[in-house]
């Protein structure tokens, strides 16, 4: 089932399972598997928060789990497109990975 078709309860159950799988992968130091589970978790979380999420175009946000920031240039569904401060590259990030940026890390 697609995340976009899931209810809030289904998304929360999926996120719980992905978090458990991610923790197991982390504990086993399987970094690629950890990254896959956490990426899926952030996508599911993005769908869960979508109705109330407020991401502003032109604003800079911290990227969760990274030492980087993103200046948002556009939104498409649950993805925020923008420019990474570290590289200047354009990229898409799930909206759930964006945290308020107060000038510090």
Phi, psi and omega in degrees: 000140179285146177303323182294341179264354185276151173282169178301319180295318178295319178297318180295321177294318178297317180296321178297316179295317179295323179294319178295316178297319179296320179296318177299314179297319178298313181299328179272002182058034175265085190292324180292319178293320177302314181299319179298312181295320181289326176297316177297321179300314180296325176294314178299316179299323179298319177292325180294320184268353187310313183300329185250355182293141178232099178250128183260130174292135181094348180269151179258134181234150170285147176262119181302141179067014176223154174263069185202165178230158180229128172264116187286129178247346179187163179233139176217104183065237180263010182252135174256124176266142179185187183254124175287134180292324185292326187238343184079004182279148173276135182210165175246135182230135174302139185300334179291344179274356182266126178245153175305140180248120182250014179100349179237166174259000000 
